[in-house]
Amino acid sequence: MFAIYKREVKSFFDSFIGWLFIAVTLFIMGIYFTVFNMLAGYPTISYVLQSIVFLFIITIPILTMRTLAEERKYKTDQLILTAPVSVGKIVMAKYLALVTIFAIPTVIIGLTPPFLAIYGEFQIGLSYTALFGFFLYGCLGLALGLLLSSLTESVVIAAVLTLVALFAGYIMSGLCNVISGMGTNVVTKVLTKILYCFDMVGRFDSMCSGYLQLEPVAYYVTFTAFILLCTVQSIQKRRYEVSGRGIRLGAYSIANILVSAIITIAINLGLNYVPDQYTSIDVTVNKMYTLTDDTVQTLGNLTQDVTIYVLADESSKDNDLDKTLQQFKGLSGHIQVEYISPTANPRFYYNYTDIQPTSNSLIVEGPYDNVVVDYTDIYAFEFNYATYQEEITGYDGEGQLVSAIMRATSEDIPKFYIIAGHNELAFDERFTKTLDKENVAYETLGLYAVDAVPEDAHGIILNAPTSDYSADDVEKVLAYLEKGGNALIIPTWTTESMTNFEQILSYYGVSVVEGMIVENEPDHYYQSPYYLFPNIESTDITARVQNGMVFAPFSRGLIYDDDSDVYYQPFLTTSESAYSKADMSASEDFSKSDADIDGPFVIGMKAEKYTQSGDTSQAVILATEQMFTANADDVVPGYNVKLFGSVFGSLTQREDSVSVPVKYYEIGNLAFTARAVYIIGIISIIILPLGCLTAGLIIWLRRRKK
């Protein structure tokens, strides 16, 4: 076997075909590598591999067409048919020789991730998972080419048949979607399932999405083994025809192939019934598709039945969303997932909403409510001013599903009123969506337009007013708080007098220190001493952010009277060396003056006051309005949003409160100098491919002269 393997490998390099295969693969790879990774700075090679996989349709037929067809043409296969070596070993030797040639450019591509990782954070796990899928895809294609080469003595016919077969596998995913869109009758469903068995590229794409999955790996391995077995049986049949035992061996070959086909299909079908948590590994750097501990705990505590309807055909489902749904289903027996075909049930959504959701939208049906999650909310989008197009920047399937399930199983939804009319700061969309995820209803309220805060208010939000409240406004707020109302209060620095507004803070015995906090400890600020990383105390509010940091730029200090009848719980504090700079006109000078106030300070706290009516009023007070902005949250990706959600979870006193922020794809693009792009581009596009072609041409010319 080893002798045959060495002979085959040598023949590929002696005949120039091996060199041509490697050169063409490296040339196309070099172009896409330079464009995607060097110029665009993408932190993964999965885009490169997905872009060059079409190359198999051309290169694999050229590599495999002569392997067995040419031997049959020149009758040298008679040596194989009569050799004292098993056909299985012969086929395996030839196949491993093909794999060896294919492995050379694959290994060269595999050297790029460590190099790229030097220039920034890089998706190493995702890149090598995609490369593994690329290699398995190529190995399956080589096995297919070897089989078709064994069926004919014409190398042209072998090449054409292989090209057609690989092309069919390449377009099969799109073809399945087209057929499934024609209807949902039995014929369509059966035909789609049958054709899906031949979808080669779809499974490779799934390995480029951030998952290392057992299903596509098993598909490539089992079908490669099955095709190699068919090749063995094809040659074996001819071998025994030479010895006159064709009929008996023919029956044996068919039985062997049928048994192998049944085993192959059984393995692949069986994996569809194994929960994803046992067959998939999230290989992304930021764990895009791994459920958070909060979600796992929430689903584990679920006691009510929930049905999630997906408005899509299973053949056109969103793979990432489906994996999340299957993880949810696997964690709780109370969750059921059903796909509803829009073609067969075009009016299904009428039972839940008057507005037609987009394809792959979700309807979460629970005992208390039905929640529609539109597919456009599953992903985060941002406008790219370079391309003038909306681009997907994050995945929010987990967060939207958890929120919808909690709303569908919650009897009461708390409502907060955002006080307006005093030049307040508006919350970014990122934070209003967090309120939606926390299942907190909210509405803007002008105090001037009402006699009192509405009775259905679970709380009010006073977000950084820059003009003072009127005496009437203060009276309405205090009357609401005295009845046991709750509040999120965020004062801000302003040159205007805020005497009336300060009465609301003094209701809880709290006041704001003059000036702005300057942090002296380098570990407690970012770039500027005004950009604080505060200490995170251990409280119910900070439970979600204990393992990270929150960013609190331009903070002021809060002081309170410990002897009052209010219970205080500070959760964000400064270091001992912080001080408040009273003279803001000298803000560029961070040196401490005599007028400045020594710290440490509280910049975030919760206060609970027992009112004269016997009720309890809760307030969360934060001394920086910039904390709950998208810019601040980007500095500590997601942690400020998590804290924001926890604030409302605490004010509503819901133990099951959980809000999962959007998981953003972007981990930062790689950055290369123009010189590096030029040098690497020349090496990958010109030098490596040209070197292979030159070596192959020299060897080929030398052999012709002999």
Secondary structure by P-SEA (a helix, b strand, c coil): caaaaaaaaaaaaaaaaaaaaaaaaaaaaaaaaaacccccccccaaaaaaaaccccccccccccccccaaaaaaccccccccccccaaaaaaaaaaaaaaaaaaaaaaaaacaaaaaaacccaaaaaaaaaaaaaaaaaaaaaaaaaaaaacccaaaaaaaaaaaaaaaaaaaaaaaaaaaccccaaaaaaaaaaaaaccaaaaaaaacccccaaaaaaaaaaaaaaaaaaaaaaaaaaaaaacccaaaaaaaaaaaaaaaaaaaaaaaaaaacccccccccccccccccccaaaaaaaaaccbbbbbbbccccccccaaaaaaaaaaaaacccbbbbbbbcccccccccccccccccccbbbbbcccbbbbbcccccbbbbbcccccbbbbccccaaaaaaaaaaaaaccbbbbbbbccccbbbbbcaaaaaaaaaacbbbbbbcccccccccccccccccccccccccaaaaaaaaaaaaabbbbbbbbbbbcccaaaaaaaaaaaccccccbbbbbccccccccccccccccccccccccccccbbbbbcbbbbbbbbccccbbbbbcbbbcccbbbbcccccccccccccccccccccccbbbbbbccccbbbbbbbbcccccccaaaaaaccaaaaaaaaaaaaaaaccccbbbbcccccccbbbbbcaaaaaaaaaaaccaaaaaaaaaaaaaaaaaaac
